[in-house]
């Protein structure tokens, strides 16, 4: 397989949903209500359909931590198609983080904090390249997706957090 150009947009790397490999990294959005579901709706829109092996799990203020942990553990097991699972949380240190952190296992479950749409799109775009690559691409998507635009007349500024 030829090397992947990192200058490709996510549109050019995206395959139709029915052509995706079966051993992709699973993605779990574990966030405070209603963020997980909202992010999943945005991803469904951006990716042209609901991404397979991708789920949202909300954390409510009233949730029992052990019950939430059991639910998340079951979600991780269901999402793992053999390539591992990447869990995204909204805030480092909060309940979703503390629950997910207990499941982190090298080469099987990774955790990314501070989720954003550019991070998620990047991770989904590269998840057929393995858990480590999906996590790295998520981080770079987050870094490149945050900027301050101070000149509205500058040509050539194109935000493409998925490449």
C-alpha positions, -999 to 999 in steps of 0.1 A, spaced: 0 0 0 15 34 -9 23 58 19 -6 82 28 0 118 21 -7 139 52 -17 168 30 -49 151 19 -82 165 32 -105 143 52 -128 142 22 -102 125 0 -93 100 27 -129 91 35 -142 60 20 -179 53 16 -192 38 48 -198 4 32 -162 2 20 -146 6 55 -124 -21 68 -140 -42 96 -109 -39 119 -111 -2 126 -105 15 159 -138 19 178 -146 53 191 -165 61 223 -176 96 231 -179 97 269 -189 132 280 -212 152 302 -248 154 289 -256 165 261 -221 167 245 -216 131 235 -248 129 215 -243 164 200 -208 154 189 -221 122 174 -248 142 155 -221 165 141 -199 136 131 -228 119 113 -233 151 94 -197 157 85 -188 121 77 -219 116 55 -235 90 78 -231 76 112 -196 62 116 -196 25 123 -182 13 156 -187 48 171 -210 54 201 -219 82 225 -223 77 263 -235 105 285 -225 112 320 -252 127 342 -247 145 375 -268 119 392 -250 88 377 -235 63 401 -198 61 391 -197 23 393 -228 19 372 -214 43 346 -181 24 347 -199 -9 340 -218 7 311 -186 22 296 -168 -11 300 -196 -29 281 -195 -2 254 -157 -6 250 -161 -43 246 -189 -39 220 -169 -13 200 -136 -32 199 -135 -50 165 -99 -61 171 -81 -28 166 -88 -13 200 -110 16 212 -103 53 214 -123 71 242 -128 108 240 -138 128 270 -147 165 274 -127 175 305 -96 160 320 -101 150 356 -140 150 356 -161 119 361 -160 108 324 -122 110 325 -120 91 358 -143 64 345 -125 60 312 -90 62 327 -97 30 346 -101 12 312 -69 25 295 -48 -4 284 -18 0 260 -26 -11 225 -62 -18 234 -78 13 249 -65 49 246 -80 80 261 -80 116 247 -92 145 267 -106 179 256 -125 165 226 -133 188 197 -148 183 163 -115 186 145 -100 159 168 -129 135 163 -129 140 125 -92 134 123 -94 103 145 -122 88 125 -104 96 92 -73 77 104 -87 49 125 -80 22 100 -43 30 106 -45 17 141 -51 29 177 -18 48 181 -21 66 148 -58 75 154 -48 89 189 -19 109 174 -40 123 146 -67 133 171 -42 153 190 -28 170 159 -63 177 147 -70 194 181 -38 215 179 -44 225 143 -81 231 147 -75 259 173 -64 292 159 -71 329 161 -80 345 128 -71 382 129 -71 392 92 -102 385 72 -85 396 40 -58 370 40 -62 346 10 -53 310 12 -62 304 48 -80 270 47 -88 252 79 -85 214 73 -82 198 107 -86 163 92 -55 162 71 
